Amino acid sequence: MPTPEQIWADADLPARRLAGLALNPSVPTSILLRLLADAPPAVRMVLCRDRALPDAVVDAVIEHPDTRTRSFFARNHHVDPDQRVRLLDDPEWFVRAHLAEGPRTALLARPRPLPDEAVVHMISTYDDELLGGPFYRQISAGLRRSMPTHPIAKVRRWGVGMWASLSADLRAALLTDPDDGVRETARRHACHQDPVWVESALPDRPCHARVDMLLHSALSRAVVDSVLATPVGVEDKAMIAVNPTLPPRAVILLAADPDPEIRGRIAHRADLGPAERRALVADPDPAVRTRVAHRADLGPAERRTLATDRDPDVRLAVSVHPRLSEEERARIDYEVPQDDDFEFRFPSETPQDPESVRRNALSGHPLLRRQAAGDHLLPPDLVARLADDDDLGVRVLLAQNHPDAPAPLLLRSFLEYTGPGRGHLTTRPDFPTDGLAALADHEDPAVRALAVRDPGTGPEAVDRLSRDPDPAVRAAATRHPNLPESRLAELLDDPEAAHDAAANPALNPDTVRRLVRTNGLRARPTA
């Protein structure tokens, strides 16, 4: 079965024109239904996967005889999940598999969760191989929290997967669950808390299972001694350095290890004693001292020492320590980098402490204000304050993350920030459109493309942008309704631009009907 990429690569000029019509917001439902019924695979793929659809078209997609066509709709992130789950009991496993896999979304986006009852139905009735990793992204936070105590055993089995975050009472209940499958799954997780079992099951060669056990499982003295004396892999000691069950004597030994990476991992341990902390603070490797500086249990003496460290990264790290006062921070000679990545952050399921967020937002330290700016629940008074912050990172992080980021901030952030995730700013609900025509001649092609978002950009400017050296700018301009009709007709004959030209909402209705009547072969009237 050809991949979507192969389907599009095989599409000829007529098919690409019709695929453009499938995305055209001005094309009536009757034509969309005709494309769904008669058009080539590439057209049905674009129609069913890449846009929201009228109810009548959704009804027709659900009943469409072609399995691949229905599967494209199963992964459409533009439609409401309630529409997608109409394929919940599709007779073809291929369609059900695509529904479980979910939409292919951009890196900084997550699909909207499926209805809880649909997810429970899928867990209860679908084959396990259909419920792979991407399926988990479609489960709501509320359902995930309820899984360990859900009345349906298969759902509880999924809840066992959150073992590390479960309370002792929940773990005990799952270990005595009336369902054999739940008990066995819980037992497999509980085994990793038994040092004797871990010692017997630990692979004697480098592999994923060994890595997982050395990092997370309860380690016996024999395992620890073996790793310290004769490690199987070069990373063995570095892995046990972060294991929470490591005994104090091993912590002391690893704190003195000649490998700076191992000492760095030891520096993050909560059970590190005062003597080991002092030894690490004095370590010649700045990376170790930087990690130590982030520890919440760092004592006053160590904080004072690190505050005057010769390495600027160490001074910067300790300058944001939660136990420092604003006056103490101000006395530290630190420099905040301006070339960091200021991207969208997925909201935490556990809200941050409002008082801590406010304290950070009001801090004189830019890194603490950046932490606050990334909080999706930041109250309005702090949004207004940070929107005018003098630090680029604070402003951009606020624009990237807060649902009520003001329009002027969104535009300013796009113009000033050119790092990863810049394009996400244009997806924010309040990103402006009016007035962007003034950017049509900007030297940055990403900024020139903004001019095409302005409905007031004039025909001459749109025409010029449709000839831009940057392909993304040309494609965007080709879809602008102010593109002159003569230029639009020209682009319908251009193999590169025909798809976007046919999607232009200003396309003449006669041209639309001609393209449909001729199966995309003729865009112009006969002489």
C-alpha positions as CSV (number, residue, x, y, z in Angstrom):
1,M,0.0,0.0,0.0
2,P,1.5,3.4,-1.0
3,T,2.5,5.9,1.7
4,P,0.9,9.3,1.7
5,E,4.1,10.7,0.4
6,Q,4.1,8.3,-2.5
7,I,0.4,9.1,-3.2
8,W,1.2,12.8,-3.5
9,A,4.4,12.3,-5.5
10,D,2.4,10.2,-8.0
11,A,-0.2,12.9,-8.4
12,D,-0.2,14.6,-11.8
13,L,-1.1,18.2,-12.6
14,P,-4.9,17.6,-12.9
15,A,-4.9,15.7,-9.6
16,R,-3.0,18.5,-7.9
17,R,-5.5,21.1,-9.2
18,L,-8.4,19.0,-7.8
19,A,-6.6,18.6,-4.5
20,G,-6.4,22.4,-4.3
21,L,-10.1,22.6,-4.9
22,A,-10.6,20.1,-2.0
23,L,-9.0,22.7,0.3
24,N,-10.7,25.8,-1.2
25,P,-13.0,27.3,1.5
26,S,-15.3,28.8,-1.2
27,V,-16.0,25.5,-3.0
28,P,-19.6,24.3,-2.2
29,T,-20.4,21.1,-0.4
30,S,-21.8,19.6,-3.6
31,I,-18.4,19.8,-5.3
32,L,-16.6,18.4,-2.2
33,L,-19.0,15.4,-2.3
34,R,-18.2,14.9,-6.0
35,L,-14.5,15.0,-5.4
36,L,-14.9,12.5,-2.6
37,A,-16.9,10.2,-4.9
38,D,-14.9,10.4,-8.1
39,A,-11.5,12.1,-7.6
40,P,-8.1,10.3,-7.6
41,P,-6.5,9.1,-4.3
42,A,-4.4,12.2,-3.8
43,V,-7.5,14.4,-3.9
44,R,-9.4,12.2,-1.4
45,M,-6.3,12.1,0.9
46,V,-6.1,15.9,1.0
47,L,-9.9,16.4,1.4
48,C,-10.3,13.9,4.2
49,R,-7.0,14.6,6.1
50,D,-6.2,18.3,5.7
51,R,-9.2,20.4,6.5
52,A,-12.4,20.7,8.5
53,L,-15.4,19.3,6.6
54,P,-19.2,20.1,6.4
55,D,-21.4,17.5,8.2
56,A,-22.7,16.1,4.9
57,V,-19.2,15.4,3.7
58,V,-18.3,13.8,7.1
59,D,-21.3,11.5,6.7
60,A,-20.2,10.5,3.3
61,V,-16.6,9.9,4.4
62,I,-17.8,7.6,7.2
63,E,-19.7,5.5,4.6
64,H,-17.1,5.7,1.9
65,P,-16.3,2.2,0.5
66,D,-12.5,2.9,0.2
67,T,-10.6,1.9,3.4
68,R,-7.7,4.3,2.7
69,T,-10.1,7.2,2.4
70,R,-11.7,6.5,5.7
71,S,-8.3,6.1,7.3
72,F,-7.2,9.5,6.2
73,F,-10.2,11.0,8.0
74,A,-9.3,9.0,11.1
75,R,-6.1,11.0,11.4
76,N,-7.6,14.4,10.6
77,H,-6.6,16.9,13.3
78,H,-8.8,19.7,11.9
79,V,-12.1,17.9,12.8
80,D,-13.6,17.4,16.2
81,P,-12.6,14.1,17.9
82,D,-16.3,13.4,18.2
83,Q,-16.4,13.1,14.4
84,R,-13.3,10.9,14.2
85,V,-14.7,8.4,16.7
86,R,-17.5,7.7,14.4
87,L,-15.0,5.3,12.9
88,L,-14.5,3.6,16.3
89,D,-16.0,0.3,15.1
90,D,-14.9,0.5,11.5
91,P,-14.8,-3.1,10.0
92,E,-11.2,-2.6,8.7
93,W,-8.4,-2.9,11.2
94,F,-6.4,-0.4,9.1
95,V,-8.9,2.4,9.8
96,R,-9.1,1.5,13.5
97,A,-5.3,1.5,13.7
98,H,-5.1,5.0,12.2
99,L,-7.8,6.2,14.7
100,A,-5.8,4.8,17.6
101,E,-2.5,6.3,16.2
102,G,-4.2,9.7,16.0
103,P,-3.5,12.8,13.9
104,R,0.0,13.7,12.8
105,T,0.4,17.0,14.5
106,A,3.3,19.5,14.5
107,L,6.0,19.1,17.0
108,L,4.6,21.8,19.3
109,A,1.0,20.5,19.2
110,R,-0.9,17.6,20.7
111,P,-4.1,16.1,19.3
112,R,-7.2,16.9,21.2
113,P,-8.1,13.9,23.4
114,L,-10.7,11.5,22.3
115,P,-13.9,11.2,24.4
116,D,-13.2,9.1,27.5
117,E,-15.9,6.5,26.6
118,A,-14.3,6.0,23.2
119,V,-10.9,5.4,24.7
120,V,-12.3,2.9,27.2
121,H,-14.0,1.1,24.3
122,M,-10.8,1.0,22.4
123,I,-8.8,-0.4,25.3
124,S,-11.5,-2.9,26.0
125,T,-12.0,-4.2,22.4
126,Y,-9.0,-3.3,20.2
127,D,-6.0,-5.7,19.8
128,D,-3.1,-4.5,21.9
129,E,-0.9,-4.0,18.8
130,L,-3.2,-1.2,17.7
131,L,-2.7,0.7,20.9
132,G,0.9,1.8,20.5
133,G,2.7,4.9,21.9
134,P,0.8,7.6,20.0
135,F,-2.5,6.4,21.3
136,Y,-1.6,7.5,24.8
137,R,-1.5,11.1,23.6
138,Q,-5.2,11.0,22.9
139,I,-6.2,10.0,26.4
140,S,-7.5,12.9,28.6
141,A,-5.7,13.7,31.8
142,G,-8.8,13.0,33.8
143,L,-9.1,9.4,32.4
144,R,-5.4,8.8,33.0
145,R,-5.7,9.7,36.7
146,S,-8.7,7.4,37.1
147,M,-7.2,4.4,35.3
148,P,-5.7,2.6,38.4
149,T,-9.2,2.4,40.0
150,H,-11.3,2.1,36.9
151,P,-14.1,-0.6,37.0
152,I,-12.9,-2.2,33.8
153,A,-9.9,-4.5,34.3
154,K,-8.1,-3.7,31.0
155,V,-8.2,0.0,31.8
156,R,-6.8,-0.7,35.3
157,R,-4.0,-2.6,33.6
158,W,-3.1,0.6,31.7
159,G,-3.2,2.4,35.1
160,V,-0.5,0.1,36.4
161,G,1.8,1.7,33.8
162,M,1.9,4.8,36.1
163,W,3.4,2.7,38.9
164,A,6.2,5.2,39.8
165,S,3.7,7.9,40.5
166,L,1.1,5.7,42.3
167,S,0.6,5.9,46.1
168,A,1.5,2.9,48.3
169,D,-2.2,2.2,48.8
170,L,-2.9,2.1,45.0
171,R,0.0,-0.2,44.5
172,A,-1.2,-2.5,47.2
173,A,-4.7,-2.6,45.7
174,L,-3.3,-3.4,42.2
175,L,-1.2,-6.2,43.6
176,T,-4.3,-7.8,45.1
177,D,-6.6,-6.9,42.2
178,P,-9.3,-9.6,41.4
179,D,-8.2,-9.6,37.8
180,D,-5.2,-11.9,36.9
181,G,-3.9,-9.6,34.3
182,V,-3.9,-6.6,36.5
183,R,-2.1,-8.5,39.3
184,E,0.5,-9.9,37.0
185,T,1.2,-6.5,35.5
186,A,1.5,-5.0,39.0
187,R,3.7,-7.8,40.1
188,R,6.1,-7.2,37.2
189,H,6.4,-3.6,38.2
190,A,6.8,-4.4,41.9
191,C,9.6,-6.8,41.2
192,H,11.9,-3.9,40.3
193,Q,11.6,-2.8,44.0
194,D,13.1,-6.1,45.2
195,P,16.9,-6.1,45.1
196,V,17.2,-9.9,45.1
197,W,15.0,-10.1,42.0
198,V,16.9,-7.3,40.3
199,E,20.2,-9.1,41.0
200,S,18.9,-12.3,39.5
201,A,17.3,-10.6,36.4
202,L,20.0,-8.0,35.6
203,P,21.5,-8.8,32.1
204,D,25.2,-9.4,32.1
205,R,25.7,-7.4,28.9
206,P,25.0,-3.8,27.8
207,C,21.3,-3.5,26.7
208,H,18.2,-1.5,27.3
209,A,17.0,-3.7,30.1
210,R,20.3,-3.4,32.0
211,V,20.2,0.4,31.5
212,D,16.6,0.6,32.9
213,M,17.4,-1.5,35.9
214,L,20.6,0.3,36.8
215,L,18.8,3.6,36.6
216,H,15.5,2.9,38.3
217,S,15.4,-0.5,40.1
218,A,16.4,-1.4,43.7
219,L,20.0,-2.4,43.7
220,S,21.5,-5.0,46.0
221,R,25.0,-4.6,47.5
222,A,26.3,-7.3,45.2
223,V,25.1,-5.4,42.1
224,V,26.6,-2.1,43.3
225,D,29.9,-3.7,44.2
226,S,30.0,-5.4,40.8
227,V,29.4,-2.2,38.9
228,L,32.0,-0.3,41.0
229,A,34.7,-3.1,40.6
230,T,34.0,-4.5,37.1
231,P,31.4,-2.4,35.1
232,V,30.0,-4.2,32.1
233,G,29.5,-1.0,30.1
234,V,31.3,2.3,30.1
235,E,28.1,4.0,31.4
236,D,27.3,1.6,34.2
237,K,28.7,3.8,37.0
238,A,27.1,6.9,35.6
239,M,23.8,5.1,35.6
240,I,23.8,3.9,39.2
241,A,24.9,7.4,40.3
242,V,21.4,8.6,39.8
243,N,19.7,5.5,41.2
244,P,17.6,6.5,44.3
245,T,18.4,3.2,46.1
246,L,22.2,3.6,46.0
247,P,23.7,3.2,49.5
248,P,25.6,6.1,51.2
249,R,29.0,4.3,50.9
250,A,28.6,4.0,47.2
251,V,27.6,7.6,46.9
252,I,30.9,8.6,48.7
253,L,32.9,6.4,46.3
254,L,31.3,7.8,43.2
255,A,31.7,11.3,44.5
256,A,35.4,10.8,44.3
257,D,35.3,9.0,40.9
258,P,37.7,10.5,38.4
259,D,35.0,10.6,35.8
260,P,33.5,14.2,36.0
261,E,30.1,13.0,34.5
262,I,29.7,10.5,37.3
263,R,30.5,13.2,39.9
264,G,28.0,15.4,38.2
265,R,25.3,12.9,38.5
266,I,26.1,12.3,42.2
267,A,25.8,16.0,42.8
268,H,22.1,15.8,42.0
269,R,21.4,13.2,44.7
270,A,19.0,14.2,47.5
271,D,20.9,12.1,50.0
272,L,24.3,13.6,49.5
273,G,26.0,14.5,52.7
274,P,27.6,17.8,53.7
275,A,31.2,16.5,53.2
276,E,30.4,15.1,49.7
277,R,28.7,18.4,48.7
278,R,31.8,20.4,49.8
279,A,34.0,18.1,47.8
280,L,32.0,18.5,44.7
281,V,31.8,22.3,45.1
282,A,35.6,22.3,45.1
283,D,35.7,20.1,42.0
284,P,37.8,21.5,39.2
285,D,35.1,20.6,36.6
286,P,32.7,23.5,36.2
287,A,30.0,21.2,34.9
288,V,29.9,19.4,38.2
289,R,29.7,22.7,40.2
290,T,27.0,23.9,37.9
291,R,24.8,20.9,38.7
292,V,25.6,21.2,42.4
293,A,24.5,24.9,42.2
294,H,20.9,23.8,41.2
295,R,20.4,21.6,44.3
296,A,17.7,22.8,46.5
297,D,19.4,21.5,49.7
298,L,22.6,23.5,49.0
299,G,23.9,25.1,52.2
300,P,24.6,28.8,52.8
301,A,28.4,28.3,52.7
302,E,28.3,26.4,49.4
303,R,26.0,29.0,47.9
304,R,28.4,31.8,48.9
305,T,31.3,29.9,47.4
306,L,29.6,29.2,44.1
307,A,28.3,32.8,43.9
308,T,31.9,33.9,43.4
309,D,33.0,30.9,41.3
310,R,35.4,31.6,38.5
311,D,33.1,30.0,35.9
312,P,30.2,32.2,34.6
313,D,27.9,29.2,34.1
314,V,28.3,28.2,37.8
315,R,27.5,31.7,38.9
316,L,24.5,31.9,36.7
317,A,23.2,28.5,38.0
318,V,23.5,29.5,41.7
319,S,22.0,32.9,41.0
320,V,18.5,31.3,40.6
321,H,18.8,29.2,43.8
322,P,15.4,29.3,45.6
323,R,16.9,30.1,48.9
324,L,18.6,33.3,47.8
325,S,17.1,36.6,48.5
326,E,16.8,39.2,45.8
327,E,19.6,41.2,47.4
328,E,21.9,38.1,47.4
329,R,21.1,37.5,43.7
330,A,21.9,41.1,42.8
331,R,25.4,40.8,44.3
332,I,26.3,37.9,42.0
333,D,28.1,38.6,38.8
334,Y,26.1,36.7,36.2
335,E,25.2,37.1,32.6
336,V,21.9,35.8,31.1
337,P,22.3,34.3,27.6
338,Q,20.0,35.8,24.9
339,D,20.5,33.0,22.4
340,D,18.5,30.3,24.2
341,D,15.6,28.6,22.6
342,F,12.3,30.2,23.7
343,E,9.7,27.7,22.7
344,F,6.2,26.5,23.6
345,R,6.0,24.4,26.8
346,F,3.3,21.8,27.2
347,P,1.3,22.7,30.3
348,S,1.9,20.5,33.4
349,E,-0.9,18.4,34.6
350,T,0.0,19.6,38.1
351,P,-0.3,23.4,38.3
352,Q,2.6,25.4,39.8
353,D,2.3,27.0,43.2
354,P,0.7,30.5,42.4
355,E,2.8,32.2,45.1
356,S,6.1,30.8,43.7
357,V,5.0,31.9,40.2
358,R,4.3,35.4,41.4
359,R,7.5,35.6,43.2
360,N,9.4,34.6,40.1
361,A,7.5,37.0,37.9
362,L,8.4,39.9,40.2
363,S,12.0,38.9,40.5
364,G,14.8,41.0,39.3
365,H,16.4,37.9,37.7
366,P,15.5,37.3,34.0
367,L,15.7,33.5,34.3
368,L,13.2,33.5,37.1
369,R,10.9,35.7,35.2
370,R,11.3,33.4,32.2
371,Q,10.1,30.5,34.3
372,A,7.0,32.5,35.3
373,A,6.4,33.6,31.7
374,G,6.0,29.9,30.6
375,D,3.1,29.3,33.0
376,H,-0.1,28.9,31.0
377,L,-2.1,30.0,34.1
378,L,-0.3,33.3,34.7
379,P,-2.9,35.8,36.1
380,P,-3.8,38.9,34.0
381,D,-1.8,41.4,36.0
382,L,1.4,39.4,35.6
383,V,0.7,38.9,31.9
384,A,0.5,42.7,31.4
385,R,3.7,43.2,33.4
386,L,5.8,40.6,31.6
387,A,4.5,41.6,28.2
388,D,6.6,44.8,28.6
389,D,9.6,43.1,30.1
390,D,13.0,44.3,29.0
391,D,14.2,40.6,28.5
392,L,13.6,39.0,25.1
393,G,13.3,35.6,26.6
394,V,10.6,36.7,29.0
395,R,8.5,38.3,26.3
396,V,8.8,35.5,23.8
397,L,8.1,32.7,26.4
398,L,5.0,34.6,27.4
399,A,3.9,35.0,23.8
400,Q,4.6,31.3,23.1
401,N,2.7,29.9,26.1
402,H,0.0,32.1,27.5
403,P,-3.5,31.8,25.9
404,D,-4.2,35.5,26.4
405,A,-0.9,36.9,25.1
406,P,-1.7,40.3,23.6
407,A,-1.5,40.7,19.8
408,P,1.2,43.4,19.8
409,L,3.4,41.1,21.9
410,L,2.9,38.2,19.5
411,L,3.9,40.2,16.5
412,R,6.9,41.8,18.3
413,S,8.1,38.4,19.4
414,F,7.9,37.0,15.9
415,L,9.9,40.0,14.5
416,E,12.5,39.9,17.3
417,Y,13.0,36.1,17.8
418,T,14.3,33.9,15.0
419,G,15.1,30.7,17.0
420,P,13.3,27.3,17.1
421,G,9.6,27.4,17.5
422,R,9.2,30.9,15.9
423,G,6.4,29.7,13.6
424,H,4.4,28.6,16.5
425,L,3.7,32.2,17.4
426,T,1.6,32.6,14.2
427,T,-0.7,29.8,15.5
428,R,-1.6,31.7,18.6
429,P,-5.3,32.7,18.5
430,D,-4.7,36.5,18.8
431,F,-1.8,36.8,16.3
432,P,-2.7,39.9,14.3
433,T,-3.5,40.2,10.7
434,D,-4.4,43.9,10.1
435,G,-1.5,46.1,9.1
436,L,0.9,43.3,8.1
437,A,0.9,44.4,4.5
438,A,3.6,46.9,5.5
439,L,6.0,43.9,5.9
440,A,5.8,42.8,2.2
441,D,9.3,44.0,1.4
442,H,11.0,42.9,4.6
443,E,14.4,41.2,4.1
444,D,13.4,38.1,6.1
445,P,11.2,35.8,4.0
446,A,9.3,34.6,7.2
447,V,8.3,38.2,7.9
448,R,7.4,38.8,4.2
449,A,5.1,35.8,4.5
450,L,3.2,37.6,7.3
451,A,2.0,40.2,4.7
452,V,0.0,37.5,3.1
453,R,-2.0,37.0,6.3
454,D,-3.3,40.6,6.0
455,P,-6.6,40.6,4.1
456,G,-5.8,44.2,3.1
457,T,-2.6,43.5,1.2
458,G,-3.1,45.0,-2.2
459,P,-3.1,43.1,-5.6
460,E,0.2,44.5,-6.7
461,A,2.0,43.4,-3.5
462,V,0.3,40.0,-3.6
463,D,1.3,39.6,-7.2
464,R,4.9,40.5,-6.3
465,L,5.0,38.1,-3.4
466,S,3.7,35.3,-5.7
467,R,7.0,35.6,-7.6
468,D,9.1,35.8,-4.4
469,P,12.4,33.8,-4.3
470,D,11.2,32.0,-1.2
471,P,8.9,29.0,-2.0
472,A,6.9,29.4,1.2
473,V,6.2,33.1,0.5
474,R,5.1,32.2,-3.1
475,A,2.8,29.5,-1.9
476,A,1.1,31.7,0.7
477,A,0.7,34.6,-1.8
478,T,-0.8,32.2,-4.4
479,R,-3.7,31.5,-2.0
480,H,-4.4,35.2,-1.2
481,P,-7.8,36.3,-2.5
482,N,-6.4,39.6,-3.7
483,L,-4.1,37.9,-6.2
484,P,-5.0,39.3,-9.7
485,E,-7.2,37.0,-11.7
486,S,-4.7,36.9,-14.6
487,R,-1.9,35.9,-12.3
488,L,-4.1,33.2,-10.7
489,A,-4.9,31.8,-14.1
490,E,-1.2,31.7,-14.9
491,L,-0.4,29.8,-11.7
492,L,-3.1,27.2,-12.3
493,D,-0.9,26.0,-15.2
494,D,2.3,26.0,-13.1
495,P,3.0,22.4,-11.8
496,E,4.6,23.9,-8.7
497,A,1.8,26.4,-7.9
498,A,-1.3,24.8,-9.3
499,H,-2.3,23.1,-6.0
500,D,-2.2,26.4,-4.1
501,A,-3.8,28.3,-6.9
502,A,-6.8,26.0,-7.0
503,A,-7.2,26.5,-3.2
504,N,-7.5,30.3,-3.6
505,P,-10.9,31.3,-2.3
506,A,-11.3,34.0,-5.1
507,L,-11.1,31.3,-7.8
508,N,-13.8,32.0,-10.4
509,P,-16.8,29.7,-9.9
510,D,-16.7,29.0,-13.7
511,T,-13.1,27.8,-13.4
512,V,-14.0,25.6,-10.4
513,R,-16.8,23.9,-12.4
514,R,-14.6,23.5,-15.4
515,L,-11.9,21.8,-13.4
516,V,-14.4,19.4,-11.9
517,R,-16.1,18.7,-15.2
518,T,-12.8,18.0,-16.9
519,N,-11.3,16.1,-14.0
520,G,-8.7,18.8,-13.5
521,L,-7.5,18.7,-17.1
522,R,-8.6,22.2,-18.2
523,A,-8.3,25.4,-16.1
524,R,-9.0,27.8,-19.0
525,P,-11.9,28.0,-21.3
526,T,-11.5,26.7,-24.8
527,A,-10.7,29.3,-27.4
